[in-house]
């Protein structure tokens, strides 16, 4: 908001002075607060256009700004940077917008259609903590983009075809046979061996009884495969729902195959003259488009490799008219990207529309020891177990608290602490604390009814101005999150705002009957903080409690 105001003022000054300018200049907050509230490089960017030295152009711009009431000081630094220190008057004038229930919303996204594909875990077991990180990341990015004017769409791709689901069916069959008295001497190493497989087999047995033993092997395994896929899908949907995550669409690989999309991809690549036969297999000449080696599309036995349905799936994203396509993948998928990009380029699709976000590994600590995760051996920490143990709120925040490309240590003991050491508790406590003050203010008959906004000028302490400035930066933070695809910035912003409030609360008395005017101003200030904390928590999918009598696991 403040950044937009300064840009508008800069452009108005440039026009008034008759200088040529473009929009390639920046307005940023200096790293050193002593350099002012904002800094611009407008003079350095446009000096050649105006045939002047940067320092000379900066001096003329600064002189024009110095006559404006909204700027306390305008100084030149370095080779021509212009540093602005805003007048408190500006902060007080803008404060009322901080109380809007939709503060921070905008049309910045220009209704661009965005498809966010995240989680997309294999349908062979319950979602684990890796999926939880992807869920927190993708869902928060979705919420922020929607809030500032994009039209985002959440999608989950289900790999419900191929070898892995055949192994799933075989794993269920072994447990089903055990229920009917057969002794399985050795469970295959490649089979899925978690307790959930036993549960699926037991549920199937409760419905079908022993009749499946009389089916042909093909029909029996088909029944078990479809039953297991449905059971695991429902399990995954339930966990996501408990984590506060929904998807507008679940895209099935089986469905793509049934619709003939696989054959279409093979045909498209052949028509583009980028395939060839070798060793009875069909190959894609992906090296022509930057891949490190050519890729097999169809094996000698007629089965396709996984890259083919992935290409088919991504073509649907383009065909559905999305402006921005975002895939959220795990760190072990780096090799997958060049071959996909090669296929898009070979088929003349705009590969720049596709963005890949890699989420790095999670180190899960329990009693000081690393917890290893494996669906097949059954040693997994599921998303649902995580929710049950530390709560949705703590889990979502902790998974948002690091850049996507950073490794993340998830500390169970810290996530469960009801103290200031736990960042999500600290933030929620700030919100609850303000709610408590508001109740006390009402009892003291210090409501904000008929509050004179002109009296906000009494909020002139350094900490108060810093709080107002921090809140006014919220709109810029949301835009940065959407542009950079970095929702961890919201977690950091919210924690910083909560910390600033706690420090202010401990240093200053909010309600003081002897000074009713300043009390009302401070009540207004903390009401703004409460509003923005509430919006931020909602965007992160975290609850905003009104009291902290008991730590919630909602």
N, C-alpha and C positions, 0 to 999 in steps of 0.2 A: 504493500500500500504506500509506504513512504518512498520506496524506490520509484514507483510509478509517478508520484508527485514530483520528485526531483527530476526525472526524465522529462516530464511535461514542462517544468520550469526551465530546464536547460534548453529545450527546443524553442521555447518562447523567447528566451534571451538571444539565442543564435539568430532567430528571424528578425528580432528587433534591431540587432547590431548589423544585420545584413550579411552574415557569414553563411557559407555553404556548409552543410553537414549531412551525414548519413546515420544509419541506425547501428553502426558497427561498434559504437563506443559502449563502455560498461559503467554501471553504477554499483559499487560494492561496499560492504562494510569493511573498514580497515581491520587488520589483525590486531593492531595496537590502538586501543580506545583513545589514547592521547591524540591520535590523528583525526579525531572527529567522529561523527556518526556515519558518514558516507564519503566515498571518494570516487571521482570520475576521471577517465582518461580522454575526455572529449577533445581537449586541446591537442593532445598528441596524435589522435586518430585523424583529425580534420585539418591539421596545420598545413599540409601540402595542398589541400583543396583551396585553402585561403591564402597560400603563398606567404606564410608567416612562420616565424620560429614558434615552437610549442609554448615557450615561456611567455612570449609577447601576447599570444592568443589567450593563454590562461589568465594573464593579468587583466585583459579587457573583459573577459567573461566574469572573473571574480569581482571586478569593480561594479558590474551591473547587478550581480547577486547581492552585494553588500548593502544595496538600497532596499532589499526586500525584507519585510517584517518577519517572515517565517524563518530567517536564518540568523542565528546568533553570531556566527563568524564564518568567513569563507577565506581559506588560506591556500597558498600555492606551495607544493612540495616537489622536491626532486626536479626532474626535467620538464615538468608541466602538469603534474597531477593537481587536481583541485579538491581540497578537503572541505566538507561541509559539517558544521555543527548546528543542529536544528534548535530553534527557539522552543522553550517549554510551551509557548502558546500553541504551537502546532500539535504537540502531543495532547494537550488538553482539548483542543478543538476536535481531534479525531477520536477521542476516547468513547463517545457514545456508541460507535459502531461495534465496539468490543462486547456490547451487551446483546447484540443480535443473535438469535438462536441459530441462524444459518451463517454466522460470521465465517469468512474464509471461502465461501462458495464463489464461483466465478464462471465465466464463459470461456476461460482460457483454452479448454480442450477443443473448442469449436465443433463439438459433436462428432469428432473423429471416431470411427468405429475401431475398437481395439479388442482383439481376442487374446485372452490370457489363458494359456494352458499350463496348469501346474498340478502337482501331485502325480497323477497318471501312474500310480504304482501298479505293479503286476497284480492281476486278480487271483493270486495264488495263496494269499494269506492276509491277515489283519494288517492295517496300517501301523507303521512304527514311528519312531521319533524323527527319522529322516523325512517322512511324509508330513510330520507335524511342523517341521521347519518350513517346508515348501508351502504348507497350508497357510501358516501365519504370514509368510512373505507375500504370496500371491493374493490372498484375500485382502490384506491391508492395502496393497498397491491398487487393487480393484476399487476399494472404497474411496481412496484418495482421488483416483482418476475420475471416478463418477462424481465426486464432490466438486471438482473444478471444471466440469463441463465436457469431459469425454463421454463416449458411449461404450463402456467396457463390457465384455462378455466372458464369463468364466466357463471353461470347458475341461473335461477330464477324458483323456483317451484311454480306452480299455483294451489292452492287448489280450483279448479273449480268444485267440486262435494260435495255432502253432504248437511246437513241441512242449512248451511249459505247461499248457493246459492238458495235454495228453498225460504228462507226468502227474499232474494234479489228480486226474481221474484214476490213474493207476494207484496212487497213494491212498485215495479214499477206498478203492476196491480192497486193498490189503487189510485195512482196518475193518471194513465191512465183513470180510471173510473171517477175521478174528472173532467178531461178534457171533458168528455161526459155528464156532468151535474149531476152526482151522488154526493150526499153530504155524506162525510165520517164523521160520528159523532165523532168517537174516533180512532185515529191512534194507532195501537198496540204497546205496549212498546218495544217488541223485534224487531220491524221493523226498517229499515234504513230510517232516516228522514232528510237527508241532501238535500240541494238545487239541488245537482247533480242528485238525483232521479227524481225530477220534470223535469230536463232538458232531462234525458233519456226518460222519458215518453212522453215528447213533441216531441222529435225527432222520436220516434217510431210511434207516432200518425201521424206525417207528412208523414211518409212512408206508413203505413198500414191503416190509417184512422180508421173508426169504424168497419171494418170487423172482427177484433179480438173478438168483443163482440159476434159474432155468432159462434166462435170456441167452441169446448168442453173445459171444464176447464183444462184438462190435456194438450191439444194442445196449448191452449192460454198461460198457464204458461211456457210451454217448449219454445215457441217462445220468450216470454218476458225474460226468463232466458238467453237464448243464445244471444239475442240482447243486454241485459244489460252487460253480460260478455265481449262481443266484444267492447262495448262502453267504459267500464272501462279499459279494456286492452289497448285500443288506448290512453286513457287519461294517463295511467301510463307510457306507452312508450314515449309519448310526454314529460312528466315531466322529465323522466330519460334522454332523449335526451338533453333537455335544461340544465340538470345538468352535462352533459358531460359523461354520463354512458351508456354503451352498454352491451348487453349480447349475448354470442355466442349461447345460447339455452334457450328456455322457455319450461320447462317440465310440461306437463299437467296431473293432477290427473285423469281427465276423460279418457285421452289416456291410462294411466296405467290400468285403470279398463277395458277398451275395449280390451286391449291386454291380459287380463286374469292374470295380475300380482297379483291381490288380491288372487285369488284362488290358485296361485302357492305358495304364502307365507303361507297360511293356510295349504296347503299340505306339504310344507317343514317342518313346525313346528310339524305337526302331525307325519311325518316320523322320526323326531328327538326325538319322545316320550317325548315332553315337553308341551303337551296340555292335557286337560281333560274337561269333561262335568260336569256342576253343574247348577242347576236351569234352565235347558234347554238352557244354554248359553255355549259357548266354551271359555275356559280360557287358558292363557299362564302361565306356571309355572316359571315366571320370578324371583321369590325369590331364585331359585336354582343358579342364576347368579348375585346375589347381589342386586336385586331390593327390595324395602321395602315391597311390597305386589304383589300377582299375579294380572294379568291384563286380563280383558275381551277382547276377540278378536271379537266374534260375539254374539250379544244379542239374547235373546229368540225369538224376532220377525224376526230374519234373517238379520238384518242390522249389518254392521261391525263398529267397533270403529276406531277413526282416526289413531291409532297406526299402523294398518295394512297397509294402503297405504303408510305411512311414512317408514315402513320397506321395502316395495316393492320398493319405490323410492331409498332408500339407497343401496339396493342390485344392482340396475342398475349402481350406481357409482362404485361399486367394479367390476361388470361385464364388465364395459367399460375400465378397466385397469388403473385407476388412482393410482399413488403412494402415493399421499397425498390428503386427503378429509377434507375440512374445511367447517364447518357450522357456519354462523354468526347469532346468535339468540338474542332475547330480554331477559331482566332479568326475565320475567315471565315464561320462558321455562326450568328452572332448573329441575323440576320434570320429564320432558320429556326424559332427557338424560339416566338415569339408565335403563329404560325399552327398549330404543333403543339399548343400549350397550348389554343388556341381550339377545336380539334377535340375534344380530350379533354373540355373543359368542355361543349361542345355535346352530346356523347354521354353526359354524366353520369358520367364517370370522375373519380376523385380525382386531379386534376392535381398536388396537393401530394406525391404519391408519387414523381413524376418530378423528378429533380435533374439539372441540366446543369452539367458542369464544362468550362470552356473552357481549353485549353492555348494559351499565347501563342506568338508566332513564335520561331524558332530562327535565330540568326546563326551560320553555320558559317564558321570562319576557316581558311584554308589559305595559308601563306606571307604572312600579313598581309592577304590579300585575301578579300573575301566570295565565297562559292561560291553561284551561283544554281542553282536546281533546277527542272527542267521535264521531265515525262515525255515530252512530245511532241517536243521538240528533242533529247532524249537526254542533255542536260546534267544528270545526276542523281548524287547520292551515295547509293548504296543502303545499306540496313541491313546487308547482308552485307559490303559494302566497309568499312563503319565497324567492324564486328566484326573483320574481318581486319586492319585497320590498328591500332586502339587496344585491341582486346580487349573481350569482353563485360562484364567487371567494371567497367572504367573507364567504358565507355559508359553502363551502367545507373546508376552512381553520379552521373555528370555530369548525366544527364537528370533525376535525382531531387533535385538539389542546389538547386533553386529552387522557389518557390511556383508552382503551376500557372498562375496569372494573371500571372506575371512573364516578361518576355522572357529568353531564355537565349542566352548566347554560349558556343559549344562550341569550345574551344581544343584543336586536335589536338596541338600540341606539348606542352602541359601534360598532356594525358591519357596521353601516352606516356612521361612522365618517371618514372624509377625513383628518386624522391627525395621528401623530406618536403613539397615544393611541391605534389605530386600528392596530393590528399586521400584517394583510395581506396588508393593505395600506403601512405600514412601509417597508415591504419587497419589494413590487412592486415599491415603491419610490426609494429604493436603486438601483434596476435594471434600472429604468428610469433615475436616476441621473447619473449613469455610462454611459448610452447611450448619455446623454447630454455632458458629458466630452469628449467622443469619437468624437463627432461632433466638439467640440472646438479644440481638438487635431488636427483634420484633417485641420481645418482652419488655425491653427498655423504651419502647415506643419510638424507635429510631428507624422507621421504614424509609424506603426511598420514594414514597408517594410525594408528588409535587416537589421533587428534588430539583434545585436550581443548578443546572449544569455549569453556569458561570462560576460557581464556587469551586469547581475542580482545579482552578488555578492555585488553590491552597495546597495541592499535592505537589510540593516543590522540593522535597527531599531527594537526594541523589538516588536512593534506593527506589523511590516511587517512580521517578522518571525512567530508570532502567527497566522497571517492571512494565511500564506502559510501552516503552520502545520494544521490549521483548514480545509483547502481545501483538503489537502492530506489525511485527515481522512474520506473523503466522501465515499470512497469505503467500508470502514469498517462499516460505518453507514448503508449503504444499505444492507449489509449482515446481520447485527444485526436486522434490520427491518424485513427482510424475515424470519430469524430464530425464532425470538421472536413473530412474527405476530403483530408488534407494529408500525404501520405507523405514530403514533404521534411523534415518534423520528425524522421523516423528517421535520415535522412542527417546532419542537424545533431547529433542526440544522439550518434550513433556517433562522429562526428569529435571532439566535445567529450570523450567518455569516453576515446578513444584519446590525445588530447592530454594529458589529466590523468594518464593512465598514464605516458606518455613523460616527463613532468615529474617524476613521483614516482620513476620508475626512475633517472633521472639524478641525483636528489638523495639517494637512500637505497640502501644496500646491501641487497639482498634476502637473499642467502645469506651468513651470517657464522658460521662454525663456533664462534666464541667466544660467540655469543649464540643458541643453538639455539632457545630458546622464541620469541623475537621473529622469528627467521628463519621458523619454521613459520607464525607468524601472518601474516607478509607473503606467504608462499607461498600461504596460504589466500586472502588478499586478491586477489592477482593471478590466482589460479585462478578466482575469481568474475568478475573483469574479462574473462578469456578466455572464460568461458561466455557472458556477455552480449554480448560482441563477436561471438561465433560465431552466437548466435541472431539478432542484428541483421543481420548479413551474409546469413544464410540468408533472412530476411524480405525483404531487398532483392534476392535472387537473385544474390548475389555470393559468390565462393568465400572460404573462410577458410584460407589456406595455413599450414602448420606451419613453413615456412622460406621465405626470400626470396633464395635463391641466384641465382635468375633470375626476372625479371619474367614472370609468367604472363599469357597472353592467353585463359585459359579463361573 
